[in-house]
Amino acid sequence: MLSRNSLRLLAALFFTTTIFLTTILPARASGPPEKRIPKVAAVVTAYFHNSHADVIVSRLLQTMTLDGKGEQPQLKFVSLYVDQPQSSAVGLEIAKEHHVPIFKTVTGALTLGGSSLAVDGVLLIGEHGRYPLSATGQVMFPKRRLFAEILDVFDRAGRVVPVYTDKHLADSWEDAKWLYDSAHRRGIALMAGSSLPVTWRYPPIDVARGEHVSEIAATAFGSLEAYGYHGLEIIQCLAERRAGGETGVQTVQILTGDKLWNALRSGMLNRKLLEAALSHRRHTLPGPPHANARELRLEGDLINPAVVLVNYRDGLRATLLYADNLSDWTAAWRDADTGKVQSTLFWTQEARPFMHFTYLLQGIEQMIKAGKPAWPVERTLMTTGILNAYFRSKQAGGRPIETSWLDIRYHSDHDWRQPPPPPPGRPIPGQ
């Protein structure tokens, strides 16, 4: 027969076991704990309908299709700072509708109004807004000022989080290099650039990794700065895959007017390569003929054309053809070993939901979760420097600019993949 003390011990053991079985085990049986979604702050210059802040940041609230019906990004938008709120009524209303707090300072957005860093990532969207022009004629977006305020929060916190900054790093090489170096010294995972390197290509081809490429040509349109940058980015995302990786740029020059046509007639410009790039305009898309299917000739059809010549240190030559009436981004390249020329169209959905921005945002999400850029920020440092150099050349009347400062060497592990077909486009106004 058990003693009274033994009975008490058994009762206590039964009670403890019951608590364990009914409380602890069911919690474990419910599966692994839910993954934590990273919190991000958005620091933007302007946030109006169809602005870059809208088509990037709004996806965090309105899903990838900007209508609440698509895939939900795995980033939680928790705070917003707008540098020019007077032109950002749409964005401010979207934030209020989704209960995202709006702060009057960058510090407030990154600390959520507290005293220390309270987010897991930062989206710096410095595109759009009314800002002055630099001496070279480029828009002086306050990217350095805003990034300095982000760094101040990091320094006071004694830790850093990943930062994505939209498109080029700054309007000047000096500011871009400062931004790059400041991030590098602190060990910040920094990524930049636009959606062009990740968008659709028709046909879906890329430079083979390690290919000996002798020359690349691309076409661009619209603003010589905002859209010319996209043309450079197309060139660079192809060039960085060549044998030996990136080695830097030796000279940059812009040609307009008679200088352009003389360069074409003299053979300084590769007519065959430029025509190959032009051949893959929008009429090469799958499906029925498209509205702008008419062929364009190099001479006679281009409106307000300009050509940017980029001579790389390893002998690669790149040509960017710009004209007001091209309306497409295309590229062609020549294999140095075989002489084979390949060309493709870089297609973007010019209607809501501008689905190409989805694949940019997916890269940003990957970077913030992994703490490592999905593609190298050196690509953007290079394109930012080339862009500034051709504006310097333009300022100097088309004189070639020696770019000893573009001694940038890197390898890229990023591989482009053709995205799935886009959803139907919606009218741009009011959608």
LINTADA-V6078 format. One line per field, one symbol per residue. ss: DSSP state (A for helix, B for strand, O for the rest). A space follows every 50 residues. Layout:
# LINTADA-V6078
ss = ???
This chain:
# LINTADA-V6078
ss = OOOAAAAAAAAAAAAAAAAAAAAAAAAAAOOOOOOOOBBBBBBBOOOOOO OAAAAAAOAAAAOOOOOOOOOOOOBBBBBBBBOOAAAOAAAAAAAAAOOO BBBOOAAAAAAOOOOOOOOOBBBBBOOOOOOOBOOOOOBOOOAAAAAAAA AAAAAAAOOOOBBBBBBOOOOOAAAAAAAAAAAAAAOOOBBBBOOAAAOB BBOOOOOOOOOOBBBBBBBBOOOOOAAAAAAAAAAAAAAOOOOOOBOOBB BBBBBBAAAAAAAAAAOOOOAAAAAAAAOOOAAAOOOOOOOOOOOOOOOO OOOOOBBBBBBBOOOOBBBBBBOOOOOOBBBBBBBOOOOOBBBBBBBOOO OBOOOAAAAAAAAAAAAAAAOOOOOOAAAAAAAAAAAAAAAAAAAOOOOO BBOOOOOOOBOOOOOOOOOOOOOOOBOOOOO
